[in-house]
Amino acid sequence: MNISRDTVRRDFIKLVEEGTAIRTHGGIALPHFKEAIKAYKERLNTASKQKFMVGRAASKYIAHGDLCFIDVSTTNKFLCEQIKKNITVYTHSLDNAVVLSTQKEIEVHLLGGKFNHENRFFYDLALASQLNDVYFDKAFFGAAAILEDGIYFANQEDAYMKQMVAKRAKQVYLLTDSHKFNLISSYKGLSFQDIHILITNEEPPDKYRRILKEYRIKIEIALEEGDELS
């Protein structure tokens, strides 16, 4: 479960040399997953400016020495690209691990298991249960959809992982671009009572602002860099 940056890099190089994986911009991929990769890249490019802003705003909450969990989401990939602190990160996201492995000041723990091709994360119940022995300073989650009764995700295993981690974190951050409100996805992973801070790019709809206020969730609106200085 504890994988160093150099080990991750050596394993990636070995996979490419053996023909098991192919190089992509910013990482590697398995050759027969091209359609899934395309779908991931499409998600990455959707509202990419807003996701970058949200990721940058979230990075400012991270302090040197933090023990963090960063889940699988395209918004959290933007967060990983902007972390410049000496911290420890647990993740089950292949793409997060690739990004973080290039930053020598960050200790990366990549959770293993079966690889979910479409959403690009690893999952194994036995390995995931080891998180019960870890207590995080901060956990950063994305969202597939936000409804009045909670936060939803596309995959059941991913939703379970978030439920587990949320119980083991001092502070839980929800990172999402504004179009996720009122969308529908399959599996509820978090309740509003699990969230401490919401970081998004626009004010949520009124009914969600009322819910967030009820649960005393801080709302941060991520701004463009020039707007932050004005």
Secondary structure, 3 states (H helix, E strand, C coil): CCCCHHHHHHHHHHHHHHCCCEEECCEEECHHHHHHHHHHHHHHHCCHHHHHHHHHHHHCCCCCCCEEEECCCHHHHHHHHCCCCCCEEEECEHHHHHHHCCCCCCEEEECCCEEECCCCEEECHHHHHHHHHCCEEEEEECCCEEECCEEEECCHHHHHHHHHHHCCEEEEEEECCHHHECCCCCEEEECHHHCCEEEECCCCCHHHHHHHHHCCCEEEECCCHHHHHC
